[in-house]
Amino acid sequence: MTIEPTSFEYEHDTATSVATITLNRPDRLNALTFEVYQQLGDTFRALDTEPGVRVVLITGAGKGFCSGGDVEDIIGALFARDFEGLHDFTRLTCDLVLAIRQCRRPVVAALNGTVAGAGAVIATACDVRIAAESAKIAYLFTRVGLSGADMGSAWMLPRIVGLGIATELLMSGEFIDPHRAERIGLYNRVVADADLPRVAREYAEKLAQGPSYALGITKDALNREAAMDLAGALEAEAQAQAGCMEHPNFRESYEAFMAKRPPRFS
Protein backbone atom coordinates (compact mmCIF):
# COMPACT_ATOMS: atom_id res chain seq x y z
CA MET A 1 0.00 0.00 0.00
CA THR A 2 1.26 3.46 -0.91
CA ILE A 3 1.01 5.76 2.10
CA GLU A 4 -0.20 9.10 0.79
CA PRO A 5 -2.59 10.69 3.31
CA THR A 6 -4.23 13.97 2.35
CA SER A 7 -5.46 15.10 5.79
CA PHE A 8 -2.10 15.22 7.58
CA GLU A 9 1.60 15.19 6.69
CA TYR A 10 3.55 11.96 6.29
CA GLU A 11 7.29 11.57 5.77
CA HIS A 12 9.47 8.47 5.65
CA ASP A 13 13.15 9.19 6.26
CA THR A 14 14.83 6.23 4.59
CA ALA A 15 18.20 7.17 6.11
CA THR A 16 16.95 6.77 9.69
CA SER A 17 13.99 4.39 9.07
CA VAL A 18 11.71 6.78 10.98
CA ALA A 19 8.25 7.58 9.60
CA THR A 20 6.79 10.88 10.86
CA ILE A 21 3.09 11.71 11.03
CA THR A 22 2.34 15.40 11.61
CA LEU A 23 -1.21 16.45 12.39
CA ASN A 24 -1.50 19.61 10.37
CA ARG A 25 -4.54 21.74 11.17
CA PRO A 26 -2.76 24.25 13.42
CA ASP A 27 -5.52 26.83 13.09
CA ARG A 28 -7.86 24.33 14.83
CA LEU A 29 -5.24 22.94 17.26
CA ASN A 30 -5.11 19.89 14.97
CA ALA A 31 -8.69 18.93 15.75
CA LEU A 32 -9.73 15.62 14.19
CA THR A 33 -12.21 15.19 11.36
CA PHE A 34 -13.89 12.03 10.06
CA GLU A 35 -11.28 11.95 7.29
CA VAL A 36 -8.35 12.32 9.68
CA TYR A 37 -9.62 9.46 11.84
CA GLN A 38 -9.99 7.19 8.82
CA GLN A 39 -6.66 8.08 7.25
CA LEU A 40 -4.77 7.79 10.54
CA GLY A 41 -6.15 4.30 11.06
CA ASP A 42 -5.33 3.30 7.48
CA THR A 43 -1.81 4.71 7.84
CA PHE A 44 -1.00 2.88 11.07
CA ARG A 45 -2.32 -0.38 9.61
CA ALA A 46 -0.07 0.11 6.59
CA LEU A 47 2.94 1.02 8.75
CA ASP A 48 2.74 -2.37 10.45
CA THR A 49 4.35 -3.88 7.34
CA GLU A 50 5.75 -0.87 5.47
CA PRO A 51 9.26 -1.75 4.20
CA GLY A 52 12.05 0.33 5.67
CA VAL A 53 10.00 1.75 8.56
CA ARG A 54 11.31 0.77 11.98
CA VAL A 55 9.78 3.50 14.20
CA VAL A 56 6.82 5.88 13.89
CA LEU A 57 6.91 9.41 15.32
CA ILE A 58 3.61 11.32 15.64
CA THR A 59 3.40 15.02 16.45
CA GLY A 60 1.30 18.10 15.81
CA ALA A 61 2.01 21.30 13.94
CA GLY A 62 1.65 24.67 15.64
CA LYS A 63 0.69 25.33 19.25
CA GLY A 64 -0.87 21.98 20.15
CA PHE A 65 -0.66 18.27 19.57
CA CYS A 66 -4.39 17.63 19.16
CA SER A 67 -7.49 19.14 20.75
CA GLY A 68 -9.74 16.14 20.00
CA GLY A 69 -12.71 15.91 17.69
CA ASP A 70 -13.50 19.04 15.70
CA VAL A 71 -16.60 20.70 17.22
CA GLU A 72 -17.85 21.92 13.83
CA ASP A 73 -16.82 19.09 11.53
CA ILE A 74 -17.64 16.16 13.85
CA ILE A 75 -19.57 17.07 16.97
CA GLY A 76 -22.24 19.08 15.19
CA ALA A 77 -22.67 16.39 12.54
CA LEU A 78 -23.22 13.66 15.13
CA PHE A 79 -26.56 15.13 16.23
CA ALA A 80 -28.02 14.18 12.86
CA ARG A 81 -27.16 10.47 13.32
CA ASP A 82 -29.19 7.66 14.85
CA PHE A 83 -27.64 5.09 17.21
CA GLU A 84 -26.24 2.97 14.38
CA GLY A 85 -24.66 6.02 12.80
CA LEU A 86 -23.17 7.08 16.11
CA HIS A 87 -21.90 3.54 16.69
CA ASP A 88 -20.22 3.60 13.28
CA PHE A 89 -18.35 6.72 14.37
CA THR A 90 -17.30 5.42 17.78
CA ARG A 91 -16.06 2.22 16.16
CA LEU A 92 -14.03 4.35 13.73
CA THR A 93 -12.33 6.11 16.63
CA CYS A 94 -11.66 2.81 18.41
CA ASP A 95 -10.25 1.29 15.23
CA LEU A 96 -7.59 4.01 15.20
CA VAL A 97 -6.42 3.07 18.70
CA LEU A 98 -6.37 -0.61 17.74
CA ALA A 99 -4.28 0.22 14.66
CA ILE A 100 -1.74 2.08 16.81
CA ARG A 101 -1.52 -0.72 19.36
CA GLN A 102 -1.32 -3.48 16.72
CA CYS A 103 1.35 -1.69 14.68
CA ARG A 104 4.49 -3.63 15.49
CA ARG A 105 6.68 -0.57 15.03
CA PRO A 106 7.34 1.44 18.21
CA VAL A 107 5.21 4.61 18.15
CA VAL A 108 6.67 7.72 19.80
CA ALA A 109 4.45 10.74 20.51
CA ALA A 110 5.99 14.23 20.62
CA LEU A 111 3.48 16.33 22.56
CA ASN A 112 3.16 20.07 22.95
CA GLY A 113 0.44 22.52 23.91
CA THR A 114 -3.06 21.11 24.07
CA VAL A 115 -3.38 17.31 24.32
CA ALA A 116 -7.10 16.83 24.86
CA GLY A 117 -9.99 14.45 24.36
CA ALA A 118 -9.30 12.07 21.52
CA GLY A 119 -5.85 13.68 21.21
CA ALA A 120 -5.08 12.56 24.77
CA VAL A 121 -6.21 9.01 23.95
CA ILE A 122 -4.09 8.89 20.79
CA ALA A 123 -1.11 9.95 22.90
CA THR A 124 -1.99 7.28 25.47
CA ALA A 125 -2.09 4.61 22.77
CA CYS A 126 1.49 5.42 21.72
CA ASP A 127 4.36 3.44 23.22
CA VAL A 128 6.40 6.41 24.48
CA ARG A 129 5.29 9.98 25.19
CA ILE A 130 7.86 12.79 25.14
CA ALA A 131 6.26 16.10 26.11
CA ALA A 132 7.12 19.76 26.04
CA GLU A 133 6.71 21.92 29.12
CA SER A 134 3.59 23.38 27.46
CA ALA A 135 1.91 19.97 27.02
CA LYS A 136 -1.15 20.00 29.28
CA ILE A 137 -3.35 16.91 28.94
CA ALA A 138 -7.02 16.15 29.67
CA TYR A 139 -9.49 13.37 28.93
CA LEU A 140 -12.33 15.83 28.43
CA PHE A 141 -15.19 13.45 27.69
CA THR A 142 -17.17 13.79 30.94
CA ARG A 143 -17.00 17.58 30.59
CA VAL A 144 -19.30 17.27 27.56
CA GLY A 145 -21.58 14.61 29.01
CA LEU A 146 -19.82 11.57 27.56
CA SER A 147 -18.23 8.57 29.23
CA GLY A 148 -14.64 9.05 30.30
CA ALA A 149 -14.10 5.50 29.03
CA ASP A 150 -13.63 6.37 25.36
CA MET A 151 -11.45 4.86 22.64
CA GLY A 152 -9.97 2.32 25.05
CA SER A 153 -8.88 4.85 27.65
CA ALA A 154 -10.31 2.81 30.53
CA TRP A 155 -8.21 -0.16 29.41
CA MET A 156 -4.96 1.69 28.65
CA LEU A 157 -4.75 4.43 31.25
CA PRO A 158 -4.95 2.27 34.43
CA ARG A 159 -2.11 0.16 33.04
CA ILE A 160 0.04 3.28 32.77
CA VAL A 161 -0.85 5.31 35.87
CA GLY A 162 -2.82 2.90 38.07
CA LEU A 163 -6.55 2.58 38.71
CA GLY A 164 -6.91 5.38 41.25
CA ILE A 165 -5.28 8.11 39.18
CA ALA A 166 -6.90 6.85 35.97
CA THR A 167 -10.29 7.11 37.69
CA GLU A 168 -9.53 10.69 38.72
CA LEU A 169 -8.41 11.74 35.24
CA LEU A 170 -11.27 10.05 33.38
CA MET A 171 -14.00 11.20 35.77
CA SER A 172 -12.86 14.80 36.30
CA GLY A 173 -11.90 15.54 32.70
CA GLU A 174 -9.57 18.23 34.03
CA PHE A 175 -6.24 19.25 32.54
CA ILE A 176 -3.08 18.31 34.38
CA ASP A 177 0.25 19.99 33.81
CA PRO A 178 3.16 18.15 32.18
CA HIS A 179 5.19 17.79 35.36
CA ARG A 180 2.38 15.99 37.15
CA ALA A 181 1.85 13.88 34.04
CA GLU A 182 5.51 12.91 34.20
CA ARG A 183 5.36 12.14 37.95
CA ILE A 184 2.45 9.72 37.49
CA GLY A 185 4.13 8.01 34.55
CA LEU A 186 1.82 9.28 31.82
CA TYR A 187 4.65 11.21 30.17
CA ASN A 188 7.96 9.41 29.85
CA ARG A 189 9.93 12.64 29.67
CA VAL A 190 9.33 16.41 29.76
CA VAL A 191 11.65 18.79 27.92
CA ALA A 192 11.73 22.46 26.98
CA ASP A 193 9.42 23.33 24.09
CA ALA A 194 12.34 24.34 21.90
CA ASP A 195 14.02 20.99 22.49
CA LEU A 196 11.00 18.76 21.82
CA PRO A 197 11.48 18.15 18.06
CA ARG A 198 15.15 17.28 18.50
CA VAL A 199 14.76 15.11 21.59
CA ALA A 200 11.80 13.17 20.20
CA ARG A 201 13.52 12.55 16.87
CA GLU A 202 16.77 11.50 18.53
CA TYR A 203 14.86 9.01 20.65
CA ALA A 204 12.96 7.67 17.63
CA GLU A 205 16.18 7.29 15.65
CA LYS A 206 17.83 5.47 18.56
CA LEU A 207 14.92 3.01 18.71
CA ALA A 208 15.15 2.58 14.94
CA GLN A 209 18.71 1.31 15.36
CA GLY A 210 17.46 -1.45 17.63
CA PRO A 211 16.25 -4.98 16.84
CA SER A 212 12.90 -4.32 15.14
CA TYR A 213 11.73 -7.93 15.33
CA ALA A 214 12.34 -8.11 19.09
CA LEU A 215 10.71 -4.71 19.67
CA GLY A 216 7.61 -5.88 17.82
CA ILE A 217 7.49 -9.05 19.92
CA THR A 218 7.80 -6.92 23.06
CA LYS A 219 4.91 -4.66 22.06
CA ASP A 220 2.74 -7.66 21.21
CA ALA A 221 3.46 -9.19 24.63
CA LEU A 222 2.56 -5.98 26.42
CA ASN A 223 -0.76 -5.97 24.57
CA ARG A 224 -1.66 -9.63 25.09
CA GLU A 225 -0.39 -10.51 28.54
CA ALA A 226 -2.88 -8.28 30.37
CA ALA A 227 -5.48 -10.95 29.67
CA MET A 228 -3.26 -13.87 30.79
CA ASP A 229 -2.52 -15.48 34.12
CA LEU A 230 1.11 -15.75 35.21
CA ALA A 231 1.59 -19.29 33.93
CA GLY A 232 0.15 -18.40 30.54
CA ALA A 233 2.28 -15.28 30.31
CA LEU A 234 5.46 -17.19 31.20
CA GLU A 235 4.78 -19.80 28.53
CA ALA A 236 4.00 -17.11 25.93
CA GLU A 237 7.24 -15.32 26.75
CA ALA A 238 9.22 -18.56 26.68
CA GLN A 239 7.95 -19.34 23.20
CA ALA A 240 8.48 -15.80 21.95
CA GLN A 241 12.01 -15.64 23.34
CA ALA A 242 12.92 -18.96 21.74
CA GLY A 243 11.73 -17.50 18.45
CA CYS A 244 13.87 -14.41 18.96
CA MET A 245 16.88 -16.64 19.59
CA GLU A 246 16.39 -18.09 16.11
CA HIS A 247 16.31 -14.62 14.54
CA PRO A 248 19.50 -13.33 12.87
CA ASN A 249 19.57 -10.30 15.19
CA PHE A 250 20.44 -12.50 18.18
CA ARG A 251 23.53 -13.87 16.44
CA GLU A 252 24.40 -10.40 15.18
CA SER A 253 24.36 -9.08 18.74
CA TYR A 254 26.72 -11.87 19.83
CA GLU A 255 29.10 -11.38 16.92
CA ALA A 256 29.14 -7.61 17.44
CA PHE A 257 29.96 -8.12 21.13
CA MET A 258 32.81 -10.49 20.30
CA ALA A 259 34.14 -8.12 17.64
CA LYS A 260 33.78 -5.11 19.96
CA ARG A 261 31.62 -3.19 17.46
CA PRO A 262 28.04 -1.84 17.48
CA PRO A 263 25.45 -4.37 16.29
CA ARG A 264 23.85 -3.89 12.88
CA PHE A 265 20.32 -5.18 13.38
CA SER A 266 18.18 -6.15 10.43
FIDODO-415732 format. One record per residue: residue in three letters; x, y, z of N, C-alpha, C, O in turn. Coordinates in steps of 0.001 Angstrom, whole numbers, plus 500000, padded with zeros to 6 digits. Atoms other than C-alpha are relative to their C-alpha. Layout:
ALAXYZXYZXYZXYZ;...
This chain:
MET500837498799500000500000500000500000500871501250500000501806501363500793;THR499302498725500013501260503462499094499396500901501074498180501087501123;ILE500483499154498914501015505761502103500043501447499534501106502066499487;GLU500092498635500503499803509100500793498776500695500599497839501009499866;PRO501159499345499389497405510695503305499858501433499504500841502085499151;THR500272498630500436495767513967502354499581500907501152499518502125500988;SER500519499191498889494539515100505786501043500286501076500735500956502062;PHE498881499679499118497905515222507579501284499733499226501247499168498133;GLU498718500171500680501598515187506686500623498656500368500521498195501505;TYR499314501275499783503549511956506287501358500060499313501470500475498160;GLU498646500022500556507290511573505772500722498740500470500689498398501652;HIS499189501167499667509466508469505648501458500335499696501848500480498537;ASP498568499730500144513148509194506255500706498661499832500909497933500804;THR499389501304500267514835506231504594501379499877500634501846498764500877;ALA498669500054499391518203507174506106499939499558501457500850498885501940;THR500117500336498583516953506770509685498948498926500272498876498395501380;SER501098500985499879513989504391509071498891500477500925498147499667501478;VAL501062499414499183511705506776510984498933500593499092499238501391498205;ALA501136499392500695508245507584509603499365501021500935499113500724502103;THR500557498930499173506793510876510856498609500387499506498411500696498331;ILE501362499526500251503088511713511034499850501333500719500081501424501925;THR500209498681499401502342515402511608498561500431499786498153500704498657;LEU501345499449500087498786516448512385500129501469499622500884502214500246;ASN499673498717500615498503519610510367498766500869499751498491501284498625;ARG501079499004500033495458521737511166500256500987501140499435501105502049;PRO499595499183498845497244524247513420498998501084500357498922501499501514;ASP500983498969499710494484526831513085498856499469500861498125500254501465;ARG501032500636499175492143524328514833500636499118501073500007498174501550;LEU499259500806499030494758522941517257499970498520499609499869497628500451;ASN499928501356500570494895519885514968498807499134500400498938497932500630;ALA501224500736499692491309518927515752499741498952498921500074499152497753;LEU500189501149500882490269515621514194498683500095499235497667500540499769;THR501199500105500821487793515192511364499749498522499704500582497672500018;PHE500269501378500394486113512031510065501114499482499105501560498344499253;GLU498959500403500945488717511952507293501320499727500707502012498762500383;VAL498739500199499280491648512324509684499966498679500764500929497914500727;TYR500128501279499295490381509456511844500232498829499050501021497930499343;GLN499913501116500939490006507185508815501408499856499447501946498750499393;GLN498674500076500604493338508078507246501085499659501019502058498988500678;LEU499037500400498973495233507788510536499941498495500234500980497840500314;GLY500134501439499815493846504297511064500598499232498832501333498264499029;ASP499455500667501185494670503298507483501525500078499980502196499116499604;THR498550499810500025498187504710507842500693499099501014501696498465500687;PHE499365500861499000499001502881511074499890498526499618500810497752499882;ARG500102501390500464497683499622509613501031499720498924501625498642498904;ALA499003500181501052499935500110506590501414499996500567502274499255500091;LEU498654499908499426502939501023508746500423498720500709501614498497500926;ASP499671501277499368502740497632510446500919499158499131501729498386499646;THR499191500814500923504348496118507338500747500836498969501317500281498029;GLU499358499145500991505748499130505469501516499755499977502179499905501003;PRO498558500261500076509261498246504202500817501237500376500495502359499985;GLY499078498924499664512050500326505671499579500872501162500333501761501557;VAL500444499223498836509995501752508565500230499175501251499723498060501375;ARG499685500710498761511312500773511983499396500677501228499218500034502263;VAL500612499240498908509780503501514200499066501040499394499323501564498310;VAL500934498960500422506818505876513886500027501118501043499955500861502244;LEU500039498811499143506909509414515315498754500788499625498561501107498451;ILE501201499205500276503608511318515640500052501280500810500374501261501998;THR499935498703499352503404515016516449498939500904499394498203500490498499;GLY500969499054500515501296518098515812500667501308499623501604501754500285;ALA499466498710500431502009521304513938499402501119500846498274501012501325;GLY500519498823499323501654524667515637500048499914501511500992499367502080;LYS499986499795498552500692525328519250499385498861500801499243498983502018;GLY500579501110499259499132521985520153500183498699499269500365498672498052;PHE499927501326500610499338518266519570498672499665499333498620499413498129;CYS501321500305500537495611517625519159498956500335501057499074499920502210;SER501038499570499065492509519141520753498780499086499999497774499396500637;GLY501111500947500033490261516142519999499147500173498768499590500745497772;GLY500892499910501142487291515912517687499588501431499708499303502204500623;ASP500352498651500412486496519043515701498525500279500323497641499538499893;VAL501364499687499562483397520704517218499084500242498808497927499824498826;GLU500829499691501161482151521922513830499888498821499044498794498486498591;ASP499993501028501040483179519085511525499522498637500493499058497826499692;ILE500440501296499475482365516159513845498843500145500970497775499576500747;ILE500977499988498916480427517069516972498627500442499487497617499793499759;GLY501270499530500532477758519077515194499325498986499101498105498825499137;ALA500559500979500940477328516392512541499427498782500707498535498126500169;LEU500468501197499304476776513661515130498544500111500441497873499090500593;PHE501383499846499549473439515130516228498987499585498938497813499375499241;ALA500906500420501075471977514178512856499978498481499830499253497975498973;ARG499895501451500155472835510471513325499125499263501010498885499739502120;ASP500676500888499065470813507664514850501045499147500716502244499326500501;PHE499048500786499214472358505090517209500982499254499112502179499236499400;GLU499095500754500865473763502974514381501053500906499366502217500531499230;GLY499041499052500565475342506021512801501024500459501019502204500611500704;LEU499079499624498930476829507076516114500967498864500315502153499087500559;HIS499156501161499725478105503543516694501055499826498913502187499440499203;ASP499016500052501087479783503597513282501160500960500281502324500632500048;PHE498955499026499695481649506718514371500868499556501163502094499627501081;THR499198500399498840482701505416517779500874498790499680501972498655500220;ARG499152501114500439483943502221516155501182500509499177502289499980499279;LEU498916499411500790485971504348513726501095500530500913502280500328500645;THR499001499450499085487674506106516633500750498882500719501960498969500927;CYS499350501124499317488343502812518411500926499242499058501969498740499479;ASP499149500683500976489745501286515225501355500682499863502361500017499616;LEU498728499279500050492406504010515196500905499554501140502081499266500917;VAL499200500436498851493581503067518701500504498580499790501663498282500079;LEU499586501379500251493634499389517737501122499955498971502054499162499104;ALA498952499969501023495724500217514663501331500445500582502381499921500208;ILE498756499550499357498262502082516810500588498889500858501788498622500802;ARG499514501041499104498485499280519360500462498756499238501398498086499672;GLN499626501198500760498684496520516716501142500248499033501703499292498498;CYS498838499700500832501348498315514677501243499524500738501510499963501857;ARG498850500585499308504493496369515494501189500949500093502152500658500802;ARG498946498992499872506685499429515027499776500809501278498636501166501574;PRO500168499096498857507336501438518205499442501344499529499863501873498501;VAL500615498717500342505215504608518150500342501000501098499997500799502262;VAL499570498961499070506666507719519800499158501243499756499044501701498620;ALA500778498771500100504455510741520512500832501168500500501399501112501591;ALA499366498745499592505994514228520616498882500996500251498210501432499315;LEU501195499262499584503478516325522557500346501425500404501323501667501113;ASN499846498622499549503158520065522947498631500646500095497680500194499457;GLY501243499245499922500444522522523914498835499155500473498944498407501445;THR501222500695499615496935521112524067500029498541499557500249498238498384;VAL500118501441500261496619517313524323498686499595500658498663499288501850;ALA501308500076499357492905516829524864499057499044499285499163498816498080;GLY501023500865500573490006514452524361500609498853499226501470498135499735;ALA499466501064500841490703512069521517501501500160499780502205499169499585;GLY498556499784500111494146513683521215500742499393501169501831498846501000;ALA499385500613498821494916512556524766500003498483499881500966497833500285;VAL500056501454500137493788509013523955500986499516498944501627498482499128;ILE498997500366501010495906508893520792501384499997500634502170499077500404;ALA498706499955499318498888509953522901500159498803500935501235498210501014;THR499965501124499067498012507279525474500257498689499272500928497804499802;ALA499830501230500771497911504611522765501426499824499481501821498714499124;CYS498617500095500476501490505415521724500857499274501041500470499146502203;ASP499136500782499112504360503443523222500816500876500939501065500497502084;VAL499190499080499200506402506406524485499482501406499745499191501768498605;ARG500476498626500108505293509980525186501079500951500509501428500941501689;ILE499031498961499652507859512786525136499275501328499861498739501636498797;ALA500847498809499956506265516095526112500809501261500220501849501253500878;ALA499448498681499728507124519755526037499421500538501299498419500029501802;GLU500474499407498754506710521916529120498640500680499842498000501028500835;SER501318499408500253503591523377527463498901498953499857497735499309499689;ALA500935501068500367501907519974527016499066499629501148499338498695501903;LYS501029500335499009498851519998529281499065498962499380498780499016498184;ILE500790501112500527496650516908528945498708499818500793498687499971502015;ALA501290500243499350492985516153529667499173499023499170499153499078497940;TYR500973500912500618490508513373528932498628500657500216497954500389501210;LEU501075499042499796487667515834528429498587499436499931497626500182500122;PHE501296500543500410484805513450527688498873500277500984497777500649500565;THR501088499764499046482832513789530938499614501469500058498506501792500485;ARG500323498565499991483001517583530591498926500338498974498283501383499068;VAL501030499761501016480697517270527561498905498939500072498169498722499109;GLY501086500939499787478421514610529007500212498619499426499256497858499277;LEU499688501317500549480181511573527559500786499175501019501328499711501986;SER499245500889499121481773508574529226501490500312499909502031500530498825;GLY498549499852499994485365509050530303500692498798499395501849498884498984;ALA499458501223500613485896505503529027499736500058498507498723499549498028;ASP500169499808501443486372506373525359501249499543499272502363499791499734;MET498898500400500873488552504860522639501024499123500735502213499161500421;GLY499093500886499289490026502322525047500727500629501157501630500011501722;SER499263499316498930491124504854527647499877499271501338500827499270502121;ALA500169500699498728489686502806530534500779498693500051500958498126501129;TRP499134501181500036491793499835529411501470500414500077502256499803500801;MET498589499611500087495042501687528647500487500793501197501552500508501745;LEU499497499057499005495248504430531252500301499362501353501340499678501934;PRO499638500628498720495052502271534429501293499189499923501997499055500923;ARG498768500765500150497891500159533039501233500907500020502344500448500283;ILE498881499051500017500040503284532766500151500708501338501261500827501856;VAL499914499158498799499153505312535875499355499376501223499430499948502310;GLY500693500625498884497182502901538068498518500370500017498110501387499456;LEU501450499843500028493453502581538711499530501291500662498649501971500137;GLY500472498830499266493090505382541250500179501288499216499244502081499101;ILE499742498772500744494721508114539181499242499991498679498741501030498248;ALA500775500085501235493096506848535972498544500380500259497932501086499457;THR501378499654499643489714507113537695499849501507500156498891502099499659;GLU500034498541499818490471510686538722500028500724498658499218501618498417;LEU499837499292501268491588511737535244498800499809499085498366500751498422;LEU501117500275500914488730510048533377498682500543500533497801500889499746;MET501252499472499449486004511202535774499988501526500066498948502143499832;SER499981498541499856487142514799536296500059500695498648499460501755498467;GLY499818499364501298488100515540532696500866501241500049500915501997499079;GLU499221498774499836490433518231534026501405499864499417501970498771499359;PHE498626499974500478493758519251532537500968499803501164500731500286502271;ILE498887500034499058496918518314534381501244500510499283501375500374498066;ASP498815499420500624500253519989533805501013498901499688500916497796500220;PRO499066501044500455503163518146532183500849499401501103501222498230501027;HIS499136500541498951505189517787535359499253498990500862499835498001501307;ARG500771501035499308502382515987537152499839498786499090499927497648499553;ALA500140501125500929501850513878534038501263499146499980501189497924499846;GLU498746500755499944505514512906534204500115499251501327500548498099501347;ARG499893500654498687505356512138537946499147498739500075499558497756500693;ILE500883501168499921502451509720537488500301498965498923499661497915498865;GLY499598500973501010504134508014534546499277500112498679499506499303497780;LEU500714499840501265501819509283531821500930500528498912500874500071497770;TYR498946499548500908504649511213530172501293499304500393501619499205501576;ASN498706500629499729507960509414529854501086501026500285502022500772501043;ARG498975498976499835509926512639529674499386501357499674498527501455498797;VAL500422498638500296509327516411529758501235500831499695502215500803500439;VAL498858499184500430511648518795527924499508501398499649498306501635499534;ALA500363498645500425511729522461526982499337499953498624499676499112497792;ASP500703499992501282509419523331524092500964500042498818500775499332497830;ALA499067499859501114512339524341521900500778498721499727501257498504498613;ASP499217501230500150514024520986522493499163498806499548499713497773499168;LEU500858501164500263511002518763521817500253499341498651500443498126498617;PRO499791500681501296511478518153518058501298499208499957501327498080499465;ARG498702500678500031515151517277518502500021498777500906500463497704500493;VAL499936501103499043514763515105521591499137498831499533499557497676499603;ALA500896501071500451511801513167520199500585499279498791500523498052498713;ARG499430500639501182513524512554516867501231499184500368501413498080499855;GLU498821500764499580516774511495518528499591498692500654500213497655500424;TYR500457501225499344514862509010520654499450499020498967499739497825499025;ALA500555500865501043512962507674517630501112499372499168501052498185498845;GLU498891500527500808516179507294515649500807498964500777501297497994500198;LYS499296500989499171517829505472518563499234498684500019499832497616499883;LEU500805501214500043514925503012518709500102499313498644500122498086498556;ALA499940500555501357515150502576514945501285499225499746501343498403498831;GLN498752500746500134518707501310515355499946498664500735500861497848500620;GLY500132501211499204517462498546517628499465498829499203499237498945497999;PRO500470501220500667516254495018516836498489500041499771497717499722500676;SER501418499768500275512903495677515139499131498788500309498037498926500857;TYR500790501208499766511730492074515332499730499825501494498600499545501893;ALA500144500169498554512338491892519086499121501095500609498364500834501544;LEU500843498924499494510714495291519673498531499727499689497655500001500510;GLY501368500356500353507612494120517817499445498898500883498279498936501275;ILE500412501077499094507486490953519920499701500558501390498748500134502045;THR500202499382498686507799493075523065498668500740500060497923500606501031;LYS501265499253500030504905495337522063498816499053499988497820499288500673;ASP501084500976500064502742492339521208499769499360501380498626499147501785;ALA500131500591498665503463490807524632499339500966500976498498500562501779;LEU500616499008499124502559494023526418498501500114499737497721500332500664;ASN501423499962500334499235494028524566499261498770500521498185498892501106;ARG500734501243499781498337490373525094500034499510501439499077498885501896;GLU499837500657498710499608489494528542499097500564501094498983499970502166;ALA500946499472499009497123491715530371498826499065500216498195499078501273;ALA501136500920499906494524489046529670500431498590500392499619497665500344;MET499488501328499667496735486127530785500256499874501494500462500872502185;ASP499492500235498651497485484524534122501515499848499917502081499820498824;LEU498539500027499981501112484247535207500548498816499217501493498970498443;ALA499489501182500687501591480705533928499879500157498483500794499807497738;GLY500190499792501431500149481596530538500965501028499438501485500867498334;ALA499070498972500446502282484724530305501426499462499921502154499768498976;LEU498654500570500018505456482812531202500201499089498794501254499124498157;GLU499879500890501153504776480196528528500035500806498705500804500481497800;ALA499987499166501198503999482889525931501357500668499814501874500748498700;GLU498687499353500098507238484683526748501092498990499691502031499306498960;ALA499002501030500300509225481439526678500001499660498518501060499520497907;GLN500087500306501427507952480660523196500508501162499152501246500963498187;ALA499579498836500769508477484203521951501511500192500061502139500528499057;GLN498558499818499856512012484363523337500771498947499214501809499244498623;ALA499349501036500799512924481043521745499992500382498529500962500144497811;GLY500067499533501377511726482496518446501004501106499721501627501132498660;CYS499017498926500165513871485591518956501423499444499931502277499984499228;MET498659500596500032516876483362519589500321499386498647501492499208498312;GLU499778500514501343516392481906516109500165501117498973500578500865497841;HIS499928498879500933516306485379514542501454500428499799502250500360500736;PRO498612499574500259519505486672512873500501501107500917501708501218501135;ASN499546498904499140519567489697515191500674499505501277501560500175501807;PHE499392500543498784520442487500518179501458499629499739502341499941500538;ARG498613500338500355523526486125516442500808501257499701501982501347500060;GLU499300498759500304524398489601515176500441500706501270501544501248501324;SER499632499386498732524357490922518740501224499310500603502133499970501106;TYR498875500765499457526719488131519831501281500295499220502332500546499810;GLU498803499777500809529100488615516921500514501423500158501725501644500149;ALA499575498621499784529137492387517441500711500139501345501711500850501452;PHE499365499954498691529960491885521134501412499403499931502359499967500480;MET498695500650500093532805489507520300500991500836499193502191500829499463;ALA499132499186500852534141491881517641500184501412500542500877502235499944;LYS499915498672499364533779494888519962499577501104499035500285502096498860;ARG500568498999500916531618496805517456498491500111500279497897499210500872;PRO501452499873499817528043498160517485499275498970499138499721498678498029;PRO500766500947500820525451495631516290499313500701498840498968501879498928;ARG500716499487501160523852496106512879498749499116499818498757498123499092;PHE501215500814500007520318494821513383499259500128498691499222501198498083;SER500806499994501215518176493846510427498576500347500335497729500406499444;
